[in-house]
Amino acid sequence: MITFRKAQASDLPAIVAMLADDPLGAAREDASLPLAQGYLNAFNAIDADPNQLLAVAVDGAEVIGTLQVTFLAGLSRKGAWRGQIEAVRVAGHRRSGGIGRLMVEWAIDQCRSRACGLVQLTTDKGRADAHRFYENLGFTGSHIGYKKSL
């Protein structure tokens, strides 16, 4: 049975491995052990922030998925909160089994429980399968996103 929970520090190696397990992630992540201190620092900052939720999907004791939800206060939309879903990943050997859908639906429920008026996400332009996945979940490609590496 698949369950969802807040990530723990002991989940970090599995989370980073999932982030690194695709063509884009392979170029920007380092799953070698011991993990780089930056991952530990980021985890600690996320874990301490009440507006961050780093979550994992688990099947028994195995971490099989991860995502992060950031809860954003804003003045637009009459002061509505937003849920920003990021870094959605499913372990390679468990893809195409509906786990990603369950994870995103769970994340949307977390946003509802925090009274968010909107859920948003971005995905790389090159991830055509991800675009179809999110559209099938009711998301629309209504905006153009920009990023700048620093």
Helices and strands as residue ranges (DSSP letters): E 2-6, G 9-11, H 12-20, H 23-28, H 37-48, E 52-59, E 62-72, H 76-79, E 81-90, G 92-94, H 99-113, E 116-121, H 128-136
